Amino acid sequence: MPDLGPAVTTIIERCLAVRPGEDVVVIADNGTRRIGEALCDAAAAAQAEAVLTIMDPREVDGDEPPRPVA
């Protein structure tokens, strides 16, 4: 498995510019769980209120998530 650290740091710090106290919700499925956990951990390390939600995969990529996730 590749090291996700550099990519996750870029996403959280540069792309999203997560700041302390912000709310961050990461949505993943079982296939992307490892990435979701890494993003959630990095957001929490940036002192955001980070939550990870795992949902069942959609039949087609891009389909709307289930109502509780939306």
Secondary structure, DSSP 8 states (H G I E B T S, - for coil): ----HHHHHIIIIIIS---TT-EEEEEE-TTTHHHHHHHHHHHHHTT-EEEEEE----SSTT----TTT-
